[in-house]
Amino acid sequence: MRATALVAAGLSAAALVAACPARAASEPTDPVGRYNLACKRALAGDRDGAFAMLDKAIAVGFGAVETLEKDPDLNSLRGDARWSGVVSRARAKANPCKTLPEARQLDFWVGEWDVRDPQGHVVGRSSIQLILNDCVVLENWTGALGGTGKSMNFWDAGKHRWQQTWVDDRGGVQQYTGQLVDGSLKYVGEGRRLTFSPLAGGRVRQLSEVTPDGGKSWTIGYDFTYSRRK
């Protein structure tokens, strides 16, 4: 039963809080139960308790910003100086990749690019986009002599590392994991290394290295420079 209905039924403030489902207390990882309890405390006039419970709801995953902004149960809280902080924290919870520093480490590669080899020859074009609520850096590659491919790059928060999966139009698949080291994103795959480095003038270097002997020695597979397309 919604808290507004309980108020309409004439429950007192004490009875309103008591009517809250025990689930919120017994299941501390339940964001909806804690949000409902915050609503009941707000309607009962317990602002401090409502804000405390909203913080607990957000801490365990509540990120429904539109609900926060429109739910009439919370009208009494919106004039409070604490309200903007609650909304900001909920928005960050709903959009974790936008605010997680690690997930933004490859943003320097996002854009529309002409790609050249060390001799200045154009070897292809690439469109690098942020997708899935900025959780994935999507590469769309078109070679100058034909061939296309895509890679999905993302920060795996559970494993604390970057992941790249590359697939091309000939069925080739490559997998990499990596970390940011001295400003460059360094990927390692089976017999391969990829390094993405920001350069002066907004350019990006992508260096591919291969090993014929299990990592004892490395040779350059390709060395590309990305320049923003005009």
C-alpha positions as CSV (number, residue, x, y, z in Angstrom):
1,M,0.0,0.0,0.0
2,R,1.4,3.4,-1.0
3,A,2.2,5.8,1.8
4,T,-0.2,8.4,0.3
5,A,-3.0,5.9,0.7
6,L,-2.1,5.4,4.3
7,V,-2.2,9.1,5.0
8,A,-5.6,9.3,3.3
9,A,-6.8,6.5,5.6
10,G,-6.0,8.8,8.5
11,L,-3.0,7.0,10.1
12,S,-1.0,9.0,12.5
13,A,2.7,9.7,11.9
14,A,3.7,7.0,14.3
15,A,1.3,4.5,12.8
16,L,2.5,5.4,9.3
17,V,6.1,4.6,10.1
18,A,5.1,1.4,11.9
19,A,3.1,0.4,8.9
20,C,6.2,0.2,6.8
21,P,7.0,-3.3,5.6
22,A,9.6,-5.1,7.7
23,R,11.3,-6.1,4.5
24,A,13.3,-2.8,4.4
25,A,14.9,-3.6,7.7
26,S,15.3,-7.3,7.2
27,E,16.8,-7.0,3.7
28,P,19.4,-4.2,3.9
29,T,20.3,-4.7,0.2
30,D,16.7,-4.0,-1.0
31,P,16.7,-0.4,-2.5
32,V,13.0,-0.4,-3.2
33,G,12.1,-1.3,0.4
34,R,14.3,1.4,1.7
35,Y,12.9,4.0,-0.7
36,N,9.4,3.1,0.4
37,L,10.4,3.6,4.0
38,A,11.9,7.0,3.1
39,C,8.6,8.0,1.6
40,K,6.7,7.0,4.7
41,R,9.0,8.9,6.9
42,A,8.7,12.0,4.7
43,L,4.9,11.9,4.9
44,A,5.2,11.4,8.7
45,G,7.2,14.6,8.9
46,D,10.4,12.9,9.8
47,R,12.7,14.7,7.3
48,D,16.0,13.5,8.9
49,G,14.8,9.9,8.9
50,A,13.6,10.2,5.3
51,F,16.9,11.6,4.1
52,A,18.8,8.9,6.0
53,M,16.8,6.2,4.4
54,L,17.1,7.7,0.9
55,D,20.9,7.7,1.4
56,K,20.7,4.0,2.4
57,A,18.4,3.2,-0.7
58,I,20.9,4.9,-3.0
59,A,23.9,3.2,-1.4
60,V,22.4,-0.2,-2.2
61,G,21.4,0.6,-5.8
62,F,18.4,3.0,-6.0
63,G,18.9,5.3,-9.0
64,A,15.4,6.1,-10.3
65,V,15.9,9.9,-10.6
66,E,12.6,10.5,-12.3
67,T,10.8,8.8,-9.5
68,L,12.6,10.9,-6.9
69,E,11.8,14.1,-8.8
70,K,8.1,13.3,-9.3
71,D,6.9,11.2,-6.4
72,P,4.4,13.3,-4.4
73,D,5.4,11.4,-1.2
74,L,8.6,13.3,-1.2
75,N,7.2,16.8,-1.7
76,S,8.1,17.9,1.8
77,L,11.8,17.2,1.1
78,R,12.4,19.1,-2.1
79,G,12.9,22.5,-0.5
80,D,15.5,21.1,1.9
81,A,19.2,21.9,1.1
82,R,20.0,18.2,1.2
83,W,17.7,17.4,-1.7
84,S,20.1,18.3,-4.5
85,G,22.7,16.0,-3.1
86,V,20.3,13.1,-2.9
87,V,19.3,13.6,-6.6
88,S,23.0,13.9,-7.6
89,R,23.9,10.7,-5.8
90,A,20.9,8.9,-7.3
91,R,21.9,10.1,-10.8
92,A,25.4,8.9,-10.3
93,K,24.1,5.5,-9.2
94,A,21.9,5.3,-12.3
95,N,24.8,6.2,-14.6
96,P,27.8,4.6,-13.0
97,C,29.9,4.6,-16.1
98,K,29.6,8.4,-16.5
99,T,31.1,9.1,-13.1
100,L,33.4,6.2,-12.6
101,P,37.0,7.6,-13.3
102,E,38.3,4.3,-14.6
103,A,35.5,4.0,-17.2
104,R,36.5,7.4,-18.7
105,Q,40.2,6.5,-19.2
106,L,39.7,5.7,-23.0
107,D,37.6,8.8,-23.8
108,F,40.6,10.4,-25.6
109,W,40.0,7.8,-28.4
110,V,36.3,8.9,-29.0
111,G,35.8,10.7,-32.3
112,E,35.9,10.5,-36.1
113,W,39.4,9.7,-37.3
114,D,41.6,9.3,-40.4
115,V,44.3,6.7,-39.6
116,R,47.8,6.8,-41.0
117,D,50.9,4.7,-40.9
118,P,54.4,6.1,-40.0
119,Q,54.9,7.1,-43.7
120,G,51.7,9.2,-43.6
121,H,49.7,6.9,-45.8
122,V,46.0,6.7,-45.0
123,V,45.3,3.1,-44.0
124,G,41.7,3.5,-42.9
125,R,39.0,5.4,-41.1
126,S,37.6,4.8,-37.7
127,S,34.5,6.0,-35.9
128,I,34.8,5.7,-32.1
129,Q,31.6,6.1,-30.2
130,L,30.4,6.0,-26.6
131,I,27.4,3.6,-26.3
132,L,25.3,1.9,-23.7
133,N,25.1,4.9,-21.4
134,D,28.8,5.6,-21.9
135,C,29.7,2.1,-20.6
136,V,31.3,1.0,-23.9
137,V,33.7,2.6,-26.3
138,L,32.7,1.2,-29.6
139,E,35.3,1.1,-32.5
140,N,34.0,1.0,-36.1
141,W,36.9,0.4,-38.4
142,T,37.0,0.6,-42.2
143,G,40.3,-0.2,-44.0
144,A,41.4,1.8,-47.0
145,L,41.9,-1.4,-49.0
146,G,38.7,-3.0,-47.7
147,G,37.8,-4.9,-44.6
148,T,35.8,-3.7,-41.6
149,G,35.8,-4.6,-38.0
150,K,34.5,-3.5,-34.6
151,S,35.7,-3.6,-31.1
152,M,33.9,-3.2,-27.8
153,N,36.1,-1.6,-25.1
154,F,34.8,-1.4,-21.5
155,W,36.0,-1.1,-17.9
156,D,35.1,-4.3,-16.1
157,A,34.4,-3.0,-12.6
158,G,34.1,-6.5,-11.1
159,K,37.6,-7.5,-12.4
160,H,39.1,-4.0,-12.1
161,R,40.5,-4.1,-15.7
162,W,39.7,-3.0,-19.2
163,Q,38.4,-5.5,-21.7
164,Q,38.5,-5.4,-25.5
165,T,36.7,-7.8,-27.9
166,W,37.5,-7.3,-31.6
167,V,35.6,-9.0,-34.4
168,D,36.2,-8.4,-38.1
169,D,34.2,-9.2,-41.3
170,R,36.3,-12.3,-41.9
171,G,35.4,-13.9,-38.6
172,G,38.6,-12.9,-36.9
173,V,38.2,-12.6,-33.1
174,Q,40.7,-11.2,-30.6
175,Q,40.4,-10.6,-26.9
176,Y,42.5,-8.3,-24.7
177,T,42.6,-7.1,-21.1
178,G,44.4,-4.1,-19.9
179,Q,45.1,-1.2,-17.6
180,L,46.0,2.5,-17.8
181,V,49.7,2.9,-17.4
182,D,51.4,6.4,-17.5
183,G,48.5,7.8,-19.5
184,S,48.4,5.0,-22.1
185,L,45.9,2.2,-22.1
186,K,47.9,-1.0,-22.5
187,Y,46.1,-4.2,-23.6
188,V,47.5,-7.7,-23.6
189,G,46.1,-10.6,-25.6
190,E,47.2,-14.0,-26.7
191,G,50.6,-13.3,-28.4
192,R,49.7,-9.6,-28.9
193,R,49.9,-6.2,-27.2
194,L,48.0,-3.1,-28.0
195,T,48.8,0.4,-26.6
196,F,46.6,3.5,-27.1
197,S,48.3,6.7,-26.3
198,P,47.1,10.3,-26.5
199,L,49.4,12.6,-28.5
200,A,49.8,16.3,-28.9
201,G,47.2,18.1,-31.1
202,G,44.4,15.7,-30.1
203,R,45.9,12.8,-32.0
204,V,46.1,9.2,-30.8
205,R,48.7,6.5,-31.4
206,Q,47.7,2.8,-31.6
207,L,50.7,0.5,-31.4
208,S,50.3,-3.2,-32.1
209,E,53.1,-5.6,-31.1
210,V,53.3,-9.4,-31.6
211,T,55.5,-12.0,-30.0
212,P,56.8,-15.2,-31.8
213,D,58.2,-16.7,-28.6
214,G,55.7,-16.5,-25.8
215,G,56.6,-12.9,-24.8
216,K,60.4,-13.2,-24.8
217,S,60.6,-10.7,-27.6
218,W,58.2,-8.4,-29.3
219,T,58.0,-6.9,-32.8
220,I,55.8,-4.1,-34.2
221,G,52.7,-5.4,-36.0
222,Y,51.6,-1.9,-36.9
223,D,52.0,1.7,-35.7
224,F,49.0,3.9,-36.5
225,T,48.3,7.5,-35.8
226,Y,44.7,8.7,-35.5
227,S,44.0,12.3,-36.7
228,R,40.6,13.9,-36.2
229,R,38.7,14.1,-39.4
230,K,37.9,17.6,-40.6
